[in-house]
Amino acid sequence: MDLSCLARWVLLLLASSSSFLAVDVVRGNLVFPVQHKFKGGERSLSALKAHDVRRHSRILYDVDLKLGGNGRPSETGLYFANIGIGSPSKDYYVQVDTGSDILWVNCIGCSKCPKKSGLGIELTLFDPKGSSTSSLVTCDQAFCTATYDGPLPGCRPDLLCQYNVVYGDGSSTAGYFVKDNIQLQRVTGNFQAAPANGSVIFGCGAKQSGELGSSSEALDGILGFGQANSSMISQLASAGKVKKMFAHCLDNVDGGGIFAIGQVVEPKVNTTPLVPNQAHYNVVLKEIEVGGDVLTLPSDIFDNGVKKGTIIDSGTTLAYLPDLVYEALMPKIMSQQPGLKLHTVEDQFTCFKFNGNVDDGFPTVTFHFDGSLSLTVYAHEYLFQLGMGNDNVWCVGWQTSGGQSRDGGEMTLLGDLVLSNKLVLYDLEAQAIGWTEYNCSSSIKVKDESGAVYSVGAHNISSASTLIIRRTLTFLFLLIAMLHYFLY
């Protein structure tokens, strides 16, 4: 074969490879891509618990957030999203967290901020001076006084509005608030979206400490989806950009999942009322059933109050129960396997060897909430494997809330351990939350203000980039093989 024929073959391969790449890139822009924070990384179980400790236009449109990550406890997993900030817009990877309120990202000149990540993503420092739409927020502005429940002592018009968050393990983030455009993906059709901007006030990180400065698990920041007026969704809703409702479906099988801002019309989801005047997503838990038997517990064990109550929190990996609940639950779970030899890993996780299907060997756990809503957790969800080379070693994901933090009290904190593989709907307009078991690698349907209904699909940031790399390498190997054939 002559060189002209070889050239035609090369062009054909290039066209084929480019078409594959184009499809992936277009697909990747459809939704809010979410990735599990520690997907593919080996981390200690203690680090997993340490993470849980420190976290504590006129027509409204729907938004797709591209997700990445995986919630498997053995990977110390979290989910993160990709958003655009500034003008021109730059990409930032932020942890998705329903247990906190503000959005913050690391900024230029930051002290002890991570410069690289072990998650396979490129970190970016935000530069307020590099964005033509950025402006600083001073302490006398309404946002600052509202955030701090009144005027700040010693405030002058030239002083910036500061923020400082200290977590339970001593990690902290500090900086100042800025206002700029946030670029999200507006749903425009079935599996289609287009960029849409909204102006949001967020934290500009100037100093990090502890785990927040660790390069092994670093992200650009945290995107809080709490109820406070300072959260991104509250600001966008107040500006008439979006409805104050969102949903997520976190896929701990394939990673990533679905995250949409707007009204979900399919699947149908039953809800339970949110407890009013609470900082978090508190719900009324009635009872817990294990294998068909309701646990015998004090009647006030799930009452809401100071250091009490039940919280739904996607930023927490495991599930934490009051001591009395944990002590009643564990014997029930283990009763079907009396011959198991239990051992403790890292002084806190109950583990054992088990051959066979855990769903056949251990009971389901069902939480019953106000409004006849229930949440069923199967054995393969509350039990997790340690990782590669330990296929027969399983550990229990239930933990005591007293060990979650110094002041965990009698809190029931339900994290990704029980929320993964379910579509969870947050309707802040109706002050309700609900869920249903769902295939998080499929799609949901949302309805916009005009009444149009569109499908929103699942995303996985890291898997999309991995697929691109794989196809690129395949093309290069084919090209090398062809050149070797024709030249030699």
Secondary structure as UniProt FT lines:
FT   HELIX           3..28
FT   STRAND          32..36
FT   TURN            37..40
FT   HELIX           45..54
FT   STRAND          63..69
FT   HELIX           73..75
FT   STRAND          79..85
FT   TURN            86..89
FT   STRAND          90..97
FT   TURN            98..99
FT   STRAND          103..111
FT   TURN            118..119
FT   HELIX           128..130
FT   TURN            132..133
FT   STRAND          135..136
FT   TURN            139..140
FT   HELIX           142..147
FT   TURN            148..149
FT   TURN            153..154
FT   TURN            157..158
FT   STRAND          162..166
FT   TURN            168..169
FT   STRAND          172..189
FT   TURN            190..191
FT   STRAND          192..209
FT   HELIX           210..213
FT   TURN            216..217
FT   STRAND          221..224
FT   TURN            229..230
FT   HELIX           232..238
FT   TURN            239..240
FT   STRAND          245..250
FT   TURN            252..254
FT   STRAND          257..261
FT   STRAND          263..266
FT   STRAND          271..274
FT   TURN            276..277
FT   STRAND          282..283
FT   STRAND          285..290
FT   TURN            291..292
FT   STRAND          293..294
FT   TURN            299..302
FT   TURN            306..307
FT   STRAND          308..312
FT   TURN            314..315
FT   STRAND          319..321
FT   HELIX           323..334
FT   TURN            335..336
FT   TURN            338..339
FT   STRAND          343..345
FT   TURN            346..348
FT   STRAND          349..353
FT   HELIX           358..361
FT   STRAND          365..369
FT   TURN            370..372
FT   STRAND          373..377
FT   HELIX           379..382
FT   STRAND          383..385
FT   TURN            388..389
FT   TURN            391..392
FT   STRAND          393..396
FT   STRAND          398..400
FT   HELIX           401..403
FT   TURN            406..407
FT   STRAND          410..414
FT   HELIX           416..419
FT   TURN            420..421
FT   STRAND          422..427
FT   TURN            428..431
FT   STRAND          432..437
FT   TURN            440..441
FT   STRAND          443..447
FT   TURN            449..450
FT   STRAND          453..457
FT   HELIX           461..487
//
